[in-house]
Amino acid sequence: MGYKKGLNAELTLTNNTVSLSLQNLRTGDFGLVVIKQDGTGNRYLILPMGSLISNDSGGSLALSTAPNAVDLVSFYYNGQFLFWDVRGYH
């Protein structure tokens, strides 16, 4: 997900594990990523290095794993860390 595409995006997880990469971020940037499970579900997302998660879920986002589930994931970049928060939507 690059800055040129905007700070909001939609991502469908289609492999067992998907790595998310944010590029060209500037201090103070924030955005929303809509994360969708495919029809199989049970997919996992790996966040970029320097990520901190607000729900303290042991270093990983607590995403919904049901087939076709949807989560809203917000982030904020302070110049050093990416702070993440998940809002389940389903």
C-alpha positions as CSV (number, residue, x, y, z in Angstrom):
1,M,0.0,0.0,0.0
2,G,1.8,3.2,-1.1
3,Y,1.1,6.8,-0.2
4,K,0.3,7.6,-3.8
5,K,-2.8,5.4,-3.6
6,G,-4.0,7.3,-0.6
7,L,-4.1,6.4,3.1
8,N,-7.3,4.4,2.9
9,A,-7.4,1.0,1.2
10,E,-9.2,-2.3,0.9
11,L,-7.4,-5.7,1.1
12,T,-8.8,-9.1,0.6
13,L,-6.8,-11.9,2.3
14,T,-6.5,-14.7,-0.2
15,N,-3.4,-16.6,1.1
16,N,-2.9,-18.2,4.5
17,T,-0.6,-15.4,5.5
18,V,-0.4,-11.9,3.9
19,S,2.3,-9.3,4.7
20,L,1.2,-5.7,4.7
21,S,3.7,-3.1,3.6
22,L,3.1,0.7,4.0
23,Q,5.5,2.9,2.0
24,N,6.3,6.6,1.9
25,L,4.6,7.5,5.1
26,R,5.2,10.8,6.8
27,T,4.9,11.8,10.4
28,G,1.3,12.3,11.3
29,D,-0.1,10.2,8.5
30,F,-3.1,8.0,9.4
31,G,-5.7,5.9,7.6
32,L,-8.1,3.1,7.4
33,V,-7.7,-0.4,5.8
34,V,-10.7,-2.6,5.2
35,I,-9.5,-6.1,5.7
36,K,-11.7,-8.9,4.1
37,Q,-11.4,-12.6,4.5
38,D,-12.0,-14.5,1.3
39,G,-14.6,-17.3,1.0
40,T,-12.2,-19.7,2.8
41,G,-11.4,-17.5,5.9
42,N,-8.8,-18.2,8.5
43,R,-6.3,-15.9,6.8
44,Y,-3.7,-13.9,8.8
45,L,-2.1,-10.5,8.3
46,I,1.5,-9.7,9.1
47,L,2.1,-6.0,10.0
48,P,5.2,-4.0,9.0
49,M,8.1,-3.8,11.4
50,G,7.7,-1.0,14.0
51,S,4.0,-1.8,14.5
52,L,2.3,-1.4,17.9
53,I,-1.2,-2.8,18.4
54,S,-3.7,-1.0,20.7
55,N,-5.6,-4.1,21.7
56,D,-2.4,-5.7,23.1
57,S,-3.2,-9.0,21.3
58,G,0.3,-10.3,21.6
59,G,1.8,-8.6,18.6
60,S,-0.8,-9.5,16.1
61,L,-4.1,-8.0,15.0
62,A,-7.1,-9.9,16.3
63,L,-8.9,-10.1,13.0
64,S,-12.1,-12.0,12.3
65,T,-11.4,-15.3,10.7
66,A,-14.8,-16.4,9.4
67,P,-15.2,-16.7,5.6
68,N,-16.1,-13.3,4.1
69,A,-15.6,-11.5,7.4
70,V,-14.7,-7.8,7.3
71,D,-12.6,-5.8,9.8
72,L,-11.8,-2.1,9.8
73,V,-8.2,-1.4,10.8
74,S,-7.0,2.1,11.5
75,F,-3.4,3.2,11.8
76,Y,-1.4,6.3,12.8
77,Y,2.3,6.9,12.1
78,N,4.3,9.1,14.6
79,G,7.5,9.1,12.6
80,Q,8.9,6.0,14.4
81,F,6.0,3.6,15.0
82,L,2.8,2.5,13.3
83,F,0.0,2.3,15.9
84,W,-2.9,0.0,14.9
85,D,-6.5,-0.5,16.1
86,V,-9.0,-3.0,14.9
87,R,-12.8,-2.6,14.8
88,G,-14.6,-5.8,13.8
89,Y,-17.3,-5.2,11.3
90,H,-18.3,-8.6,10.0
